[in-house]
Amino acid sequence: MTETSQRNMASIDPKYIFLTDRPQLIDEWQVVPGIWDAVRHECDGNREKGNFILTGSTSLDSTSSDEVYHSGTGRIATIRMHTMSLYESGDSTGKASIGDMLEDQLNEGHTSKVELDELAHLIVRGGWPENIDMPDRDIGIIPRSYIDTIVAKDMHEGQTRKRDPNRMRMLLRSLSRNETTLAGDAKLVRDIEEYENEEQLIESRATIKDYLGVLDSLYITANQEAYSLNYRSSSRVGKTAKRHLVDPSLCCASLQLTTDKLLHDHETFGLLFEALVERDLRIYADYLDGHLYHFRDNTSGDEVDKVLH
């Protein structure tokens, strides 16, 4: 059965695409929003767990959301997928275990020596499964294709308005340039927009927020929230999130960085290495039902790059 015929059958009645073999994976389910309620109804009639896996790369728009009548609470759990960690891709031994560290069972010592050119390769390659065994000369193709698809297609899907592809590329470039920093919206505006008065500045900030919202709905951003202590004054504790694209390879694709270019730009290398570390910590924290934060005290200037809670 072709993809088109499956979609047509699902549009008529989603039960026609349900299989007896479970679990069943239904990819890009949001193309036919009625699948959600059909799955929920099917789960009501079958008390076994894990019958369906619904995957999708974009969120529902407001029109499609009207076709979903049940939240799925109690039947459907939401899981955010990440790119692969270095452990999953086989580039880390896993000997330095966060789980062991939390149980105070982590043995001290180095696991292995890692060369700079290998780290640069891992940053540019990213955690895309299809990229794991790709030769160095081709590792930038998949991340670049993601950027191209976002700008040409995904940023318009499920949206009620058209957006400027050039402006989105500039925003992605600005986010990449400011990766792992506390760059706020004002800095992004300065990177992208030209304005002559306060009214234009306000409009530019609204535009940036709108475009950032699109990237968030496409799961392209994964910002690292600020950690706060209840007994600390809110005026002293920074609230700005550290901005991240979900994988440092997307930053390299936006900035047209190769392994060789990265090796000759130590400042950018350092920021993207930090992004690589924080990507993996975010994945491991999610597995452990935790969360990754950063901390900054605005009064003393004290900072902690990574707080695992």
C-alpha positions in Angstrom: 0.0 0.0 0.0 1.4 3.4 -0.9 1.8 6.3 1.5 -0.9 8.3 -0.4 -3.4 5.4 -0.2 -2.7 4.9 3.5 -3.3 8.6 4.1 -6.6 8.5 2.1 -7.8 5.5 4.1 -6.9 7.1 7.4 -8.8 10.2 6.3 -11.9 8.2 5.7 -11.6 6.2 8.9 -8.3 5.8 10.9 -9.3 2.2 12.0 -8.6 1.1 8.4 -4.9 1.5 8.9 -4.7 -0.2 12.3 -2.8 -3.5 12.3 -3.2 -6.6 14.5 0.5 -6.7 15.1 1.4 -4.4 18.0 3.1 -2.1 18.8 2.2 -0.2 15.5 4.3 2.8 14.5 2.3 5.6 12.8 4.7 8.2 11.5 3.6 11.9 10.9 0.2 11.2 12.4 -0.6 14.9 12.5 -1.2 14.8 8.7 -4.5 13.1 9.6 -5.4 14.5 13.1 -8.3 12.1 13.5 -5.8 9.3 14.1 -5.2 10.7 17.6 -8.8 10.2 18.8 -9.0 6.8 17.0 -5.9 5.6 18.8 -7.3 6.9 22.1 -10.6 5.0 21.4 -8.7 1.8 20.5 -6.7 2.1 23.8 -10.0 2.2 25.7 -11.0 -1.1 24.2 -7.6 -2.8 24.8 -6.1 -2.5 28.2 -2.7 -3.7 27.1 0.0 -1.0 27.2 2.2 0.1 24.4 -0.1 -0.6 21.4 0.8 2.5 19.3 3.8 4.8 18.8 2.8 8.1 17.2 5.6 10.1 15.7 5.6 13.6 14.2 8.0 16.3 13.3 5.7 19.3 13.6 2.9 20.4 15.9 -0.7 20.7 15.0 -1.9 24.1 13.8 -5.0 25.7 15.3 -7.3 24.4 12.5 -6.1 20.8 12.9 -6.2 21.0 16.7 -10.0 21.5 16.3 -10.1 17.9 14.9 -8.6 16.4 18.1 -11.3 16.1 20.8 -9.5 14.3 23.5 -6.2 15.3 25.2 -5.1 11.7 25.5 -4.6 12.0 29.2 -4.3 8.6 30.8 -3.9 6.9 27.5 -1.1 8.7 25.6 2.2 9.9 27.0 4.3 12.4 25.2 8.0 11.7 24.7 10.4 14.2 23.1 12.9 12.5 20.8 16.6 13.6 20.8 19.4 13.1 18.4 21.8 10.3 19.5 24.1 10.8 22.4 27.8 9.8 22.0 27.0 6.6 24.0 24.2 5.7 21.6 26.4 6.3 18.6 29.2 4.1 20.0 31.6 7.0 20.4 31.5 6.9 24.2 32.2 3.8 26.4 29.7 4.9 29.0 32.2 4.2 31.8 31.5 7.7 33.3 27.9 7.0 34.3 25.7 9.8 35.7 23.6 7.1 37.3 26.6 5.8 39.1 27.7 9.3 40.1 24.3 9.9 41.7 24.6 6.7 43.6 28.2 7.7 44.6 29.6 4.7 42.8 31.6 6.4 40.1 35.2 5.3 39.9 37.8 8.0 39.3 40.1 7.9 36.3 40.3 8.7 32.6 38.4 6.5 30.2 40.4 7.2 27.0 42.3 10.0 25.2 40.3 12.0 22.7 42.0 14.0 19.9 40.8 17.5 18.9 40.1 16.4 15.3 37.9 13.6 16.5 35.9 16.0 18.7 35.5 18.4 15.8 34.3 15.5 13.6 31.7 14.5 16.3 30.5 18.1 16.5 30.0 18.6 12.8 28.6 15.1 12.3 26.0 15.4 15.0 23.8 12.6 16.5 21.8 11.7 13.3 21.6 7.9 12.9 22.1 8.0 9.1 25.3 10.1 9.6 27.2 7.8 12.0 29.3 6.0 9.4 29.5 8.8 6.9 33.0 9.8 5.7 34.2 13.1 7.0 33.8 14.9 3.7 30.0 14.2 3.7 29.0 14.6 7.3 27.7 18.1 6.8 25.1 17.0 4.2 22.4 15.7 6.5 22.5 18.7 9.0 22.4 21.1 6.0 19.4 19.3 4.5 17.6 19.7 7.9 18.2 23.5 7.8 17.1 23.7 4.1 13.9 21.7 4.9 13.1 23.9 7.9 13.4 27.1 5.8 11.8 25.9 2.6 9.0 23.7 4.0 8.6 23.0 7.7 8.4 26.6 8.9 5.2 27.1 6.8 3.5 23.8 7.7 0.6 24.2 10.1 1.1 27.9 10.3 -1.5 30.6 9.5 1.0 33.0 8.0 3.9 32.9 5.6 7.4 33.8 6.9 10.5 35.1 5.3 12.9 32.3 4.5 15.9 34.7 4.5 15.0 36.0 7.9 14.7 32.5 9.3 18.1 31.6 7.9 19.5 34.7 9.5 17.9 33.8 12.8 19.3 30.3 12.7 22.7 31.8 11.9 22.4 34.2 14.9 21.3 31.3 17.2 24.3 29.3 16.0 26.7 32.2 16.5 25.4 32.7 20.0 25.1 29.0 20.9 25.5 28.2 24.6 25.4 31.9 25.5 22.9 34.0 27.4 22.0 36.0 24.3 18.6 37.6 24.7 16.1 38.6 22.0 17.6 42.1 21.8 20.9 40.6 20.6 19.2 38.4 18.1 17.3 41.5 16.8 20.6 43.3 16.4 22.0 40.4 14.4 19.0 40.3 12.0 16.9 43.4 11.8 17.5 47.0 10.9 15.3 49.5 12.7 15.2 53.3 12.9 12.9 54.0 15.8 11.4 52.5 18.9 8.2 51.4 17.1 10.2 49.4 14.5 12.3 47.9 17.4 9.1 46.6 19.1 7.9 45.2 15.8 11.3 43.5 15.2 11.2 41.9 18.7 7.7 40.6 18.1 8.9 39.1 14.8 11.8 37.4 16.5 9.5 35.9 19.1 7.2 34.6 16.4 10.1 32.9 14.5 11.5 31.5 17.7 8.1 30.1 18.5 8.1 28.3 15.1 11.5 26.8 15.8 10.3 25.6 19.2 7.2 24.0 17.6 9.4 22.2 15.2 11.6 20.9 18.1 14.7 22.6 16.6 15.5 24.5 19.8 16.2 23.1 23.3 17.0 26.0 25.6 18.6 25.4 28.9 16.6 27.2 31.6 18.0 29.1 34.5 18.2 27.3 37.8 16.8 29.2 40.8 17.1 28.7 44.5 14.0 29.5 46.5 16.0 31.4 49.2 17.8 33.6 46.6 16.3 36.9 45.6 14.8 36.8 42.2 16.5 40.1 41.4 19.9 38.5 41.8 19.3 35.3 40.0 19.5 35.4 36.2 16.4 34.2 34.4 17.7 34.1 30.8 17.9 30.7 29.2 21.0 29.5 27.4 20.0 29.1 23.8 20.6 25.8 22.0 19.8 24.2 18.7 19.0 20.6 19.4 22.3 19.4 17.9 25.6 21.3 17.5 25.8 20.0 13.9 22.9 22.3 13.0 25.0 25.2 14.2 27.9 24.0 12.0 25.5 23.7 9.0 24.1 27.2 9.6 27.6 28.7 9.9 29.0 26.5 7.0 31.6 25.0 9.3 33.6 22.0 8.4 35.9 19.9 10.7 38.9 21.8 9.4 37.3 25.2 9.8 36.3 24.4 13.3 39.8 23.3 14.2 41.1 26.7 13.1 38.5 28.7 15.1 39.2 27.8 18.8 36.6 30.2 20.3 33.8 28.7 18.2 35.2 25.2 18.8 35.0 25.8 22.5 31.3 27.0 22.4 30.2 24.1 20.2 32.1 21.6 22.3 30.2 22.9 25.3 27.0 22.5 23.2 28.0 18.9 22.5 28.5 18.2 26.2 25.2 19.8 27.1 23.3 17.9 24.4 24.4 14.6 25.9 23.7 15.8 29.4 20.2 16.8 28.3 19.7 13.3 26.9 21.0 11.5 29.9 19.0 13.8 32.3 15.8 13.1 30.3 16.5 9.3 30.7 16.9 9.7 34.4 13.7 11.8 34.7 15.8 14.9 35.5 16.5 18.3 34.0 19.5 20.3 32.9 19.8 23.9 34.0 22.4 26.6 34.2 23.0 29.2 37.0 24.1 32.8 37.1 24.1 35.2 40.0 23.6 38.7 38.6 25.1 40.4 41.7 28.3 38.4 42.1 28.7 37.3 38.5 29.1 33.7 39.7 28.1 31.2 37.0 27.6 27.4 36.8 27.4 26.2 33.2 25.5 23.0 34.0 23.3 22.1 36.9 21.8 18.5 36.7 18.7 18.3 38.8 
